[in-house]
């Protein structure tokens, strides 16, 4: 009964849910942000700082922060952590060489005190390209099954075609907490 009440409350309260879109440079974070909010591909340049957009989905409001992924800018991510309900980690599934770095960054993120209650959605991006790692291969390489401190989901997707993005958004909508 409590879960039902919480979901109904979220549907009608107009409450905002903070989402951080993180990942290494060139993973597709900004393309995903605009595919979700505008439902179209927007040609972008590398993000310096952040992009923020509001997305209304199923009577919920998500404030989505797309943060720059360059090595020199990743330390600034912590400035955005407070109040985050969802971490969306975008991974370029064509870039096998940097998966160990993605894994290192992921576990740093999850260890941060301000994110201890955040849910994790991993977008296994670039599935439209031949030779891309599958979501299950990426899950294994990131050792996602070892994560016991956060609710998590991995979703295969393509930022360019939009395939899989709304399934990830649906997962987020089903895991909104107050």
C-alpha positions, 0 to 999 in steps of 0.5 A: 500500500505504501509503494502505491501511495508513493507512486501516486504522490509522485505522479501528481506532486510535480516533484523534480527528479535530478538525473546526472548523465555521466561518462567518458568523452565521446560516449554519446551523453549529449546526443542521448540528452537531446534524443530524449528531450527533443526526440531528434539527433542534434549535432554537437561539439564536445561539452565543456561544463554541462547541458541541462534539460527538463524532461516530462515523462508519465507525469514526472519531471526529470531535470537532466544534467549532461556533464562533460566527460573529458579527463580534465573536467571529470573532477568537477562532477562532484559539484553536481552530486547533491540531490541526485536520484539517478546516475545515467552512465553512458558507455561507448560500446565501440571503445573497448580500450577504455572500459577499464577507465569507465569501470574505475570512474563508475566505482568512484561515483558509486562510492561518493557519499552524496550518491549513496541513494542514487539509482544507476542506469547504464546505457550500453550505447552505439549498439547500431554499430557493427562490433559493439559490445553487447550489454551483457558483455559490458555488464560483465566487464564492469562487474555490475552484478557486484553492485549491492549498494545501488539499484541498477539496470543496464540497457542496450541503446543507440543515441542516434536511432533512439532505440533503447533510450525510452526503455531506460527512461521507463526503468527510471520512472518505475524506480522514482523515490521520494 
